[in-house]
Amino acid sequence: MTATRINFVPVADGFMIVPLCEEAASLKGRFAGRVARPISLAAMEQAIAAEAAESHASDQATP
């Protein structure tokens, strides 16, 4: 598959060209090993609710 759009990502010694159009299959394995075990939906919902509550509290504190 040929990319028609690219993105220039800054790196230490210049820029890296990254195609913006990739097939979903090319993502396989990119995120493997990032967590010790899968996170449950309940844990995700709890984390989202906690962040939303914190964000809402900080919005309320700002005059």
Secondary structure, DSSP 8 states (H G I E B T S, - for coil): ---S-EEEEEETTEEEEEES---GGGGTTTTTTSSSS---HHHHHHHHHHHHHHHHHHHHH--
